[in-house]
Amino acid sequence: MFRYLFCLIIFWGIALATLAQSDTTVQVRSTLSLEDFFQTVLVNHPVARQAYLLQPLAQQELRLARGSFDPTLSSNFSTKEYGGSPYYEIWNTQLDIPMWFPADLSIGYEQNRGQFINNEESNTEDGLISAGVSMPIGRGLFIDERRAAVRIAQQMQEMAEADQVNAINQVLLDAGEAYWDWYYAHQAYEVTNEVAQLAEVRLRGVVQQVKKGDAAPFDSLTAYINYQEREVQRDQARLADENARLTASVFVWQHQQDGFIPQDIRESTQPIRPDSLFMLSLNQLAELQQQARTQHPDLIVLAGENQQLRITERLNKEYLKPTVDLTYNFLAQSVWGNAPSLLSNGRFSEPAWWRNNYTAEIAFAFPLFLRQERAALAQTRLQLKQNTFEQGWVQRTIENEVTMAYNTLFNLRGVIGRQQKMVANYEQLLAGEQRRFRFGESSLFLINTRETELLDARIELLDLQTQYEKARLNLQYAAGVPNLAYETSTSDQDVP
Protein backbone atom coordinates (compact mmCIF):
# COMPACT_ATOMS: atom_id res chain seq x y z
CA MET A 1 0.00 0.00 0.00
CA PHE A 2 2.75 2.45 0.96
CA ARG A 3 4.69 1.47 -2.16
CA TYR A 4 1.65 2.29 -4.31
CA LEU A 5 1.19 5.69 -2.62
CA PHE A 6 4.89 6.45 -3.07
CA CYS A 7 4.72 5.66 -6.78
CA LEU A 8 1.57 7.75 -7.13
CA ILE A 9 3.28 10.76 -5.46
CA ILE A 10 6.24 10.43 -7.83
CA PHE A 11 3.86 10.23 -10.79
CA TRP A 12 2.06 13.39 -9.67
CA GLY A 13 5.39 15.18 -9.42
CA ILE A 14 6.40 14.15 -12.93
CA ALA A 15 3.01 15.12 -14.34
CA LEU A 16 3.03 18.54 -12.66
CA ALA A 17 6.61 19.21 -13.82
CA THR A 18 5.65 18.24 -17.38
CA LEU A 19 2.64 20.53 -17.30
CA ALA A 20 4.74 23.40 -15.96
CA GLN A 21 7.18 23.05 -18.83
CA SER A 22 4.40 22.92 -21.44
CA ASP A 23 3.31 26.55 -21.00
CA THR A 24 3.15 28.19 -24.40
CA THR A 25 3.87 31.80 -25.30
CA VAL A 26 1.54 33.93 -27.35
CA GLN A 27 3.00 35.08 -30.67
CA VAL A 28 1.68 37.66 -33.05
CA ARG A 29 0.90 35.89 -36.32
CA SER A 30 0.57 37.35 -39.79
CA THR A 31 -1.48 35.86 -42.61
CA LEU A 32 -0.62 35.13 -46.22
CA SER A 33 -3.47 34.76 -48.68
CA LEU A 34 -3.24 32.71 -51.84
CA GLU A 35 -3.59 35.88 -53.97
CA ASP A 36 -0.60 37.50 -52.26
CA PHE A 37 1.33 34.25 -52.52
CA PHE A 38 0.60 34.06 -56.27
CA GLN A 39 1.59 37.71 -56.67
CA THR A 40 5.00 36.96 -55.20
CA VAL A 41 5.39 33.93 -57.46
CA LEU A 42 4.46 35.85 -60.61
CA VAL A 43 6.84 38.71 -59.92
CA ASN A 44 9.93 36.92 -58.62
CA HIS A 45 9.84 33.19 -59.32
CA PRO A 46 12.56 32.15 -61.83
CA VAL A 47 10.20 30.02 -63.90
CA ALA A 48 7.75 32.91 -64.21
CA ARG A 49 10.58 35.24 -65.16
CA GLN A 50 11.66 32.76 -67.83
CA ALA A 51 8.10 32.63 -69.14
CA TYR A 52 8.06 36.41 -69.56
CA LEU A 53 11.02 36.07 -71.94
CA LEU A 54 9.11 33.87 -74.40
CA GLN A 55 7.35 36.74 -76.15
CA PRO A 56 10.49 38.89 -76.51
CA LEU A 57 12.24 35.85 -77.94
CA ALA A 58 9.45 35.38 -80.48
CA GLN A 59 9.65 39.08 -81.38
CA GLN A 60 13.36 38.74 -82.00
CA GLU A 61 12.69 35.65 -84.11
CA LEU A 62 10.37 37.73 -86.27
CA ARG A 63 12.94 40.47 -86.44
CA LEU A 64 15.53 37.92 -87.49
CA ALA A 65 13.28 36.68 -90.30
CA ARG A 66 12.57 40.20 -91.50
CA GLY A 67 16.31 40.80 -91.60
CA SER A 68 16.48 38.89 -94.87
CA PHE A 69 14.68 41.87 -96.47
CA ASP A 70 17.23 44.40 -95.26
CA PRO A 71 19.01 46.38 -98.01
CA THR A 72 22.66 45.44 -98.40
CA LEU A 73 25.42 47.83 -99.39
CA SER A 74 28.56 46.11 -100.66
CA SER A 75 31.78 47.42 -102.14
CA ASN A 76 34.87 45.70 -103.47
CA PHE A 77 38.14 47.25 -104.65
CA SER A 78 41.08 45.28 -106.03
CA THR A 79 44.24 46.42 -107.79
CA LYS A 80 47.43 44.93 -109.18
CA GLU A 81 50.72 46.57 -110.04
CA TYR A 82 53.84 44.66 -111.10
CA GLY A 83 57.15 45.89 -112.43
CA GLY A 84 55.97 49.47 -112.31
CA SER A 85 53.09 48.72 -114.64
CA PRO A 86 49.49 49.09 -113.38
CA TYR A 87 47.73 45.89 -114.34
CA TYR A 88 44.22 46.80 -113.20
CA GLU A 89 42.05 48.64 -110.74
CA ILE A 90 38.59 47.21 -110.20
CA TRP A 91 36.04 48.95 -108.01
CA ASN A 92 32.47 47.66 -107.68
CA THR A 93 29.84 49.15 -105.35
CA GLN A 94 26.26 47.93 -105.21
CA LEU A 95 23.11 48.45 -103.18
CA ASP A 96 20.71 45.47 -103.17
CA ILE A 97 17.13 46.07 -102.04
CA PRO A 98 15.07 42.90 -101.44
CA MET A 99 11.33 43.36 -101.88
CA TRP A 100 8.37 41.47 -100.42
CA PHE A 101 7.04 41.21 -103.95
CA PRO A 102 9.22 38.63 -105.74
CA ALA A 103 11.61 41.17 -107.20
CA ASP A 104 14.95 42.44 -105.95
CA LEU A 105 16.15 45.88 -106.92
CA SER A 106 19.80 46.80 -107.27
CA ILE A 107 21.77 50.00 -107.85
CA GLY A 108 25.48 49.82 -108.57
CA TYR A 109 28.56 51.67 -109.67
CA GLU A 110 31.68 50.16 -111.19
CA GLN A 111 34.91 51.68 -112.34
CA ASN A 112 37.56 49.43 -113.90
CA ARG A 113 40.91 50.60 -115.22
CA GLY A 114 44.22 49.04 -116.28
CA GLN A 115 46.30 47.78 -119.18
CA PHE A 116 45.48 44.13 -118.65
CA ILE A 117 41.84 44.36 -117.60
CA ASN A 118 39.40 41.80 -118.90
CA ASN A 119 37.36 43.06 -121.84
CA GLU A 120 34.15 42.05 -120.10
CA GLU A 121 35.02 44.32 -117.20
CA SER A 122 36.15 47.32 -119.19
CA ASN A 123 34.02 50.47 -119.00
CA THR A 124 34.33 54.21 -119.40
CA GLU A 125 36.93 56.35 -117.70
CA ASP A 126 34.42 57.68 -115.19
CA GLY A 127 32.80 54.30 -114.64
CA LEU A 128 29.30 53.01 -115.11
CA ILE A 129 26.19 53.17 -112.99
CA SER A 130 23.58 50.45 -113.14
CA ALA A 131 20.04 49.99 -111.93
CA GLY A 132 18.20 46.77 -112.35
CA VAL A 133 15.72 44.23 -111.16
CA SER A 134 15.86 40.49 -110.64
CA MET A 135 12.74 38.36 -110.25
CA PRO A 136 11.70 34.74 -110.52
CA ILE A 137 8.94 33.75 -112.87
CA GLY A 138 8.97 30.08 -111.89
CA ARG A 139 9.93 28.77 -108.46
CA GLY A 140 9.64 31.52 -105.84
CA LEU A 141 7.08 33.64 -107.67
CA PHE A 142 4.30 33.24 -105.06
CA ILE A 143 6.36 32.29 -102.00
CA ASP A 144 9.99 31.75 -101.17
CA GLU A 145 12.10 30.96 -98.12
CA ARG A 146 12.32 34.57 -96.98
CA ARG A 147 8.58 35.20 -97.06
CA ALA A 148 7.86 31.80 -95.55
CA ALA A 149 10.28 32.50 -92.68
CA VAL A 150 8.55 35.80 -91.89
CA ARG A 151 5.08 34.24 -91.91
CA ILE A 152 6.22 31.35 -89.73
CA ALA A 153 7.80 33.81 -87.30
CA GLN A 154 4.53 35.78 -87.19
CA GLN A 155 2.72 32.64 -86.09
CA MET A 156 5.24 32.25 -83.30
CA GLN A 157 3.90 35.42 -81.63
CA GLU A 158 0.61 33.84 -80.59
CA MET A 159 2.32 30.55 -79.85
CA ALA A 160 4.79 32.29 -77.55
CA GLU A 161 1.95 33.98 -75.69
CA ALA A 162 0.21 30.63 -75.26
CA ASP A 163 3.44 28.99 -74.09
CA GLN A 164 3.84 31.79 -71.57
CA VAL A 165 0.33 31.20 -70.21
CA ASN A 166 1.06 27.47 -69.99
CA ALA A 167 4.34 27.95 -68.16
CA ILE A 168 2.91 30.45 -65.68
CA ASN A 169 -0.20 28.33 -65.07
CA GLN A 170 1.98 25.30 -64.37
CA VAL A 171 4.12 27.09 -61.81
CA LEU A 172 1.01 28.62 -60.22
CA LEU A 173 -0.63 25.19 -60.03
CA ASP A 174 2.43 23.72 -58.33
CA ALA A 175 2.67 26.72 -56.02
CA GLY A 176 -1.05 26.56 -55.23
CA GLU A 177 -0.91 22.88 -54.36
CA ALA A 178 2.09 23.53 -52.10
CA TYR A 179 0.17 26.39 -50.47
CA TRP A 180 -2.87 24.23 -49.72
CA ASP A 181 -0.67 21.39 -48.45
CA TRP A 182 0.85 23.96 -46.10
CA TYR A 183 -2.64 25.14 -45.11
CA TYR A 184 -3.72 21.58 -44.34
CA ALA A 185 -0.57 20.84 -42.31
CA HIS A 186 -0.83 24.13 -40.41
CA GLN A 187 -4.51 23.72 -39.57
CA ALA A 188 -3.92 20.09 -38.61
CA TYR A 189 -1.26 21.29 -36.20
CA GLU A 190 -3.64 23.90 -34.78
CA VAL A 191 -6.28 21.22 -34.21
CA THR A 192 -3.89 18.75 -32.58
CA ASN A 193 -2.41 21.54 -30.48
CA GLU A 194 -5.89 22.49 -29.31
CA VAL A 195 -6.69 18.87 -28.44
CA ALA A 196 -3.33 18.55 -26.64
CA GLN A 197 -4.13 21.64 -24.59
CA LEU A 198 -7.53 20.19 -23.70
CA ALA A 199 -5.85 16.95 -22.63
CA GLU A 200 -3.47 19.03 -20.51
CA VAL A 201 -6.34 20.85 -18.82
CA ARG A 202 -8.13 17.55 -18.26
CA LEU A 203 -5.01 16.05 -16.71
CA ARG A 204 -4.71 19.00 -14.34
CA GLY A 205 -8.32 18.56 -13.31
CA VAL A 206 -7.98 14.83 -12.76
CA VAL A 207 -4.85 15.33 -10.67
CA GLN A 208 -6.70 17.83 -8.50
CA GLN A 209 -9.62 15.40 -8.14
CA VAL A 210 -7.23 12.63 -7.12
CA LYS A 211 -5.69 14.92 -4.51
CA LYS A 212 -9.13 15.66 -3.11
CA GLY A 213 -10.09 11.99 -3.20
CA ASP A 214 -12.89 12.55 -5.73
CA ALA A 215 -11.22 10.35 -8.37
CA ALA A 216 -9.27 7.14 -8.35
CA PRO A 217 -5.49 7.34 -8.93
CA PHE A 218 -5.98 5.09 -11.93
CA ASP A 219 -7.90 7.91 -13.65
CA SER A 220 -4.90 10.20 -13.40
CA LEU A 221 -2.73 7.59 -15.11
CA THR A 222 -5.29 7.27 -17.91
CA ALA A 223 -5.43 11.06 -18.30
CA TYR A 224 -1.64 11.27 -18.39
CA ILE A 225 -1.36 8.58 -21.08
CA ASN A 226 -3.97 10.43 -23.13
CA TYR A 227 -1.99 13.65 -22.69
CA GLN A 228 1.17 11.90 -23.89
CA GLU A 229 -0.66 10.59 -26.98
CA ARG A 230 -1.87 14.10 -27.80
CA GLU A 231 1.65 15.44 -27.36
CA VAL A 232 2.99 12.89 -29.83
CA GLN A 233 0.27 13.83 -32.33
CA ARG A 234 1.06 17.51 -31.85
CA ASP A 235 4.79 16.94 -32.37
CA GLN A 236 4.14 15.02 -35.57
CA ALA A 237 1.74 17.70 -36.80
CA ARG A 238 4.30 20.41 -35.95
CA LEU A 239 6.92 18.59 -38.05
CA ALA A 240 4.50 18.22 -40.97
CA ASP A 241 3.61 21.92 -40.69
CA GLU A 242 7.27 22.93 -40.72
CA ASN A 243 8.08 20.76 -43.75
CA ALA A 244 5.00 21.99 -45.64
CA ARG A 245 5.97 25.61 -44.92
CA LEU A 246 9.46 24.96 -46.28
CA THR A 247 7.97 23.32 -49.38
CA ALA A 248 5.83 26.40 -50.00
CA SER A 249 8.91 28.59 -49.44
CA VAL A 250 10.47 27.06 -52.58
CA PHE A 251 8.16 29.34 -54.59
CA VAL A 252 9.01 32.51 -52.65
CA TRP A 253 11.81 34.65 -54.10
CA GLN A 254 12.89 38.24 -53.60
CA HIS A 255 14.52 40.62 -56.05
CA GLN A 256 17.71 42.17 -54.71
CA GLN A 257 20.71 43.88 -56.23
CA ASP A 258 22.53 40.57 -56.57
CA GLY A 259 19.59 39.04 -58.42
CA PHE A 260 16.71 36.89 -57.24
CA ILE A 261 17.32 35.37 -53.82
CA PRO A 262 15.22 32.50 -52.38
CA GLN A 263 13.33 33.39 -49.22
CA ASP A 264 11.75 31.40 -46.38
CA ILE A 265 8.24 32.01 -45.14
CA ARG A 266 8.43 33.15 -41.53
CA GLU A 267 7.23 30.75 -38.86
CA SER A 268 4.81 33.38 -37.60
CA THR A 269 3.02 33.45 -40.97
CA GLN A 270 -0.04 31.30 -41.47
CA PRO A 271 -2.08 30.54 -44.59
CA ILE A 272 -5.77 31.35 -44.83
CA ARG A 273 -8.65 30.16 -46.98
CA PRO A 274 -11.86 31.86 -48.16
CA ASP A 275 -14.88 31.74 -45.87
CA SER A 276 -17.17 30.52 -48.66
CA LEU A 277 -16.68 27.81 -51.24
CA PHE A 278 -16.16 28.81 -54.86
CA MET A 279 -18.65 27.24 -57.26
CA LEU A 280 -19.58 27.57 -60.91
CA SER A 281 -23.12 27.44 -62.26
CA LEU A 282 -23.94 25.28 -65.29
CA ASN A 283 -24.01 28.39 -67.49
CA GLN A 284 -20.60 29.43 -66.21
CA LEU A 285 -19.34 25.91 -66.82
CA ALA A 286 -20.56 26.08 -70.43
CA GLU A 287 -18.77 29.42 -70.89
CA LEU A 288 -15.61 27.97 -69.38
CA GLN A 289 -15.77 24.96 -71.71
CA GLN A 290 -16.28 27.25 -74.70
CA GLN A 291 -13.31 29.33 -73.65
CA ALA A 292 -11.23 26.16 -73.28
CA ARG A 293 -12.18 25.05 -76.80
CA THR A 294 -11.17 28.35 -78.38
CA GLN A 295 -8.49 29.88 -76.15
CA HIS A 296 -6.73 27.03 -74.41
CA PRO A 297 -2.96 27.52 -74.74
CA ASP A 298 -2.37 23.95 -75.93
CA LEU A 299 -4.92 24.38 -78.73
CA ILE A 300 -3.46 27.77 -79.68
CA VAL A 301 0.00 26.23 -79.96
CA LEU A 302 -1.34 23.36 -82.09
CA ALA A 303 -3.24 25.80 -84.31
CA GLY A 304 -0.06 27.84 -84.75
CA GLU A 305 1.88 24.73 -85.66
CA ASN A 306 -0.85 23.88 -88.18
CA GLN A 307 -0.51 27.29 -89.83
CA GLN A 308 3.27 26.94 -89.92
CA LEU A 309 2.94 23.56 -91.59
CA ARG A 310 0.56 25.01 -94.17
CA ILE A 311 3.08 27.72 -94.98
CA THR A 312 5.75 25.05 -95.32
CA GLU A 313 3.39 23.06 -97.56
CA ARG A 314 2.96 26.06 -99.86
CA LEU A 315 6.72 26.47 -100.00
CA ASN A 316 7.24 22.77 -100.78
CA LYS A 317 4.65 22.96 -103.57
CA GLU A 318 6.48 25.97 -104.96
CA TYR A 319 9.66 23.86 -105.15
CA LEU A 320 7.95 21.57 -107.66
CA LYS A 321 8.24 24.36 -110.23
CA PRO A 322 11.36 24.93 -112.35
CA THR A 323 13.71 27.74 -111.43
CA VAL A 324 13.47 30.56 -113.96
CA ASP A 325 15.13 33.81 -112.86
CA LEU A 326 15.25 36.97 -114.92
CA THR A 327 17.75 39.78 -114.32
CA TYR A 328 17.90 43.13 -116.11
CA ASN A 329 20.30 46.00 -115.38
CA PHE A 330 20.30 49.37 -117.13
CA LEU A 331 23.79 50.85 -117.67
CA ALA A 332 24.79 54.48 -117.95
CA GLN A 333 27.92 56.55 -117.62
CA SER A 334 28.84 57.96 -114.25
CA VAL A 335 26.65 60.81 -113.10
CA TRP A 336 29.55 62.97 -111.96
CA GLY A 337 31.37 62.28 -115.23
CA ASN A 338 29.31 62.59 -118.37
CA ALA A 339 25.79 62.73 -117.00
CA PRO A 340 25.39 66.48 -117.73
CA SER A 341 26.35 65.96 -121.35
CA LEU A 342 23.99 63.03 -121.53
CA LEU A 343 21.15 65.15 -120.25
CA SER A 344 22.01 68.02 -122.62
CA ASN A 345 22.19 65.65 -125.57
CA GLY A 346 18.91 64.06 -124.67
CA ARG A 347 20.32 60.55 -124.41
CA PHE A 348 17.93 59.60 -121.58
CA SER A 349 14.98 60.77 -123.61
CA GLU A 350 15.72 58.49 -126.52
CA PRO A 351 13.23 55.61 -126.74
CA ALA A 352 15.92 52.99 -127.22
CA TRP A 353 18.18 53.93 -124.27
CA TRP A 354 17.09 50.90 -122.23
CA ARG A 355 17.80 48.59 -125.18
CA ASN A 356 21.24 49.87 -126.06
CA ASN A 357 22.91 49.95 -122.61
CA TYR A 358 22.00 47.02 -120.39
CA THR A 359 22.90 43.60 -119.13
CA ALA A 360 20.33 40.80 -119.05
CA GLU A 361 20.39 37.27 -117.78
CA ILE A 362 18.00 34.34 -117.63
CA ALA A 363 18.72 31.28 -115.52
CA PHE A 364 16.87 27.98 -115.72
CA ALA A 365 17.14 24.85 -113.57
CA PHE A 366 14.86 21.90 -112.98
CA PRO A 367 15.51 18.59 -111.15
CA LEU A 368 14.40 15.79 -113.44
CA PHE A 369 13.00 13.46 -110.76
CA LEU A 370 12.02 15.94 -108.01
CA ARG A 371 12.53 13.26 -105.37
CA GLN A 372 13.66 15.66 -102.65
CA GLU A 373 10.86 18.11 -103.39
CA ARG A 374 8.13 15.47 -103.54
CA ALA A 375 9.42 13.78 -100.36
CA ALA A 376 9.48 17.11 -98.48
CA LEU A 377 5.91 17.86 -99.60
CA ALA A 378 4.72 14.40 -98.58
CA GLN A 379 6.37 14.72 -95.15
CA THR A 380 4.71 18.09 -94.56
CA ARG A 381 1.29 16.73 -95.49
CA LEU A 382 1.75 13.78 -93.13
CA GLN A 383 2.74 16.17 -90.36
CA LEU A 384 -0.43 18.16 -91.10
CA LYS A 385 -2.51 15.01 -90.63
CA GLN A 386 -0.71 14.28 -87.36
CA ASN A 387 -1.38 17.81 -86.20
CA THR A 388 -5.07 17.54 -87.09
CA PHE A 389 -5.42 14.27 -85.19
CA GLU A 390 -3.60 15.75 -82.19
CA GLN A 391 -5.86 18.81 -82.18
CA GLY A 392 -8.95 16.64 -82.01
CA TRP A 393 -7.53 14.46 -79.26
CA VAL A 394 -6.27 17.41 -77.19
CA GLN A 395 -9.57 19.27 -77.52
CA ARG A 396 -11.52 16.22 -76.39
CA THR A 397 -9.12 15.67 -73.50
CA ILE A 398 -9.44 19.30 -72.39
CA GLU A 399 -13.23 19.15 -72.46
CA ASN A 400 -13.23 15.98 -70.36
CA GLU A 401 -10.70 17.40 -67.88
CA VAL A 402 -12.81 20.53 -67.40
CA THR A 403 -15.94 18.45 -66.85
CA MET A 404 -14.18 16.08 -64.45
CA ALA A 405 -12.73 18.97 -62.45
CA TYR A 406 -16.18 20.53 -62.21
CA ASN A 407 -17.69 17.22 -61.11
CA THR A 408 -15.01 16.94 -58.45
CA LEU A 409 -15.84 20.42 -57.17
CA PHE A 410 -19.57 19.71 -57.15
CA ASN A 411 -19.13 16.41 -55.32
CA LEU A 412 -16.66 17.80 -52.77
CA ARG A 413 -19.03 20.68 -52.03
CA GLY A 414 -21.72 18.24 -50.91
CA VAL A 415 -19.28 16.02 -49.03
CA ILE A 416 -17.85 19.02 -47.17
CA GLY A 417 -21.34 20.04 -46.09
CA ARG A 418 -22.06 16.58 -44.70
CA GLN A 419 -18.65 16.43 -43.01
CA GLN A 420 -19.30 19.78 -41.32
CA LYS A 421 -22.54 18.42 -39.91
CA MET A 422 -20.69 15.31 -38.78
CA VAL A 423 -18.12 17.45 -36.95
CA ALA A 424 -20.94 19.35 -35.25
CA ASN A 425 -22.53 16.06 -34.17
CA TYR A 426 -19.22 14.79 -32.77
CA GLU A 427 -18.85 18.03 -30.84
CA GLN A 428 -22.28 17.50 -29.31
CA LEU A 429 -21.38 13.91 -28.39
CA LEU A 430 -18.16 15.05 -26.75
CA ALA A 431 -19.93 17.83 -24.85
CA GLY A 432 -22.58 15.39 -23.65
CA GLU A 433 -19.97 12.85 -22.61
CA GLN A 434 -18.14 15.52 -20.63
CA ARG A 435 -21.37 16.47 -18.82
CA ARG A 436 -21.99 12.84 -17.99
CA PHE A 437 -18.40 12.53 -16.69
CA ARG A 438 -18.94 15.47 -14.33
CA PHE A 439 -21.96 13.68 -12.90
CA GLY A 440 -20.03 10.44 -12.59
CA GLU A 441 -21.97 8.67 -15.34
CA SER A 442 -19.06 8.32 -17.81
CA SER A 443 -15.35 7.63 -17.86
CA LEU A 444 -12.16 9.08 -19.25
CA PHE A 445 -12.03 6.23 -21.76
CA LEU A 446 -15.33 7.31 -23.34
CA ILE A 447 -14.27 10.95 -23.32
CA ASN A 448 -11.00 10.07 -25.05
CA THR A 449 -12.92 7.97 -27.56
CA ARG A 450 -15.32 10.83 -28.38
CA GLU A 451 -12.41 13.25 -28.56
CA THR A 452 -10.49 11.00 -30.96
CA GLU A 453 -13.58 10.67 -33.16
CA LEU A 454 -13.98 14.46 -33.20
CA LEU A 455 -10.27 14.91 -33.98
CA ASP A 456 -10.45 12.48 -36.89
CA ALA A 457 -13.58 14.18 -38.21
CA ARG A 458 -11.98 17.63 -38.08
CA ILE A 459 -8.83 16.38 -39.81
CA GLU A 460 -10.98 14.75 -42.49
CA LEU A 461 -12.84 18.03 -42.94
CA LEU A 462 -9.53 19.83 -43.39
CA ASP A 463 -8.46 17.26 -45.97
CA LEU A 464 -11.73 17.71 -47.90
CA GLN A 465 -11.41 21.50 -47.84
CA THR A 466 -7.85 21.22 -49.10
CA GLN A 467 -8.95 18.88 -51.88
CA TYR A 468 -11.65 21.36 -52.83
CA GLU A 469 -9.23 24.27 -53.17
CA LYS A 470 -6.87 22.11 -55.21
CA ALA A 471 -9.77 21.04 -57.43
CA ARG A 472 -10.59 24.68 -58.01
CA LEU A 473 -7.03 25.30 -59.21
CA ASN A 474 -7.17 22.21 -61.42
CA LEU A 475 -10.44 23.40 -62.97
CA GLN A 476 -8.91 26.71 -64.05
CA TYR A 477 -5.72 24.94 -65.15
CA ALA A 478 -7.67 22.41 -67.22
CA ALA A 479 -9.53 25.26 -68.93
CA GLY A 480 -6.27 27.14 -69.61
CA VAL A 481 -7.43 30.32 -67.87
CA PRO A 482 -4.50 32.79 -67.57
CA ASN A 483 -3.14 33.06 -64.00
CA LEU A 484 -5.71 30.42 -62.99
CA ALA A 485 -8.39 33.16 -62.88
CA TYR A 486 -6.76 34.92 -59.92
CA GLU A 487 -6.66 38.70 -59.98
CA THR A 488 -2.93 39.31 -60.00
CA SER A 489 -0.97 42.15 -61.54
CA THR A 490 2.62 42.85 -62.47
CA SER A 491 4.06 46.25 -63.18
CA ASP A 492 6.15 47.13 -66.21
CA GLN A 493 9.22 47.08 -64.01
CA ASP A 494 8.47 43.58 -62.83
CA VAL A 495 8.11 42.05 -66.29
CA PRO A 496 11.24 42.03 -68.51
Disulfide bonds with the S-S distance in Angstrom:
none
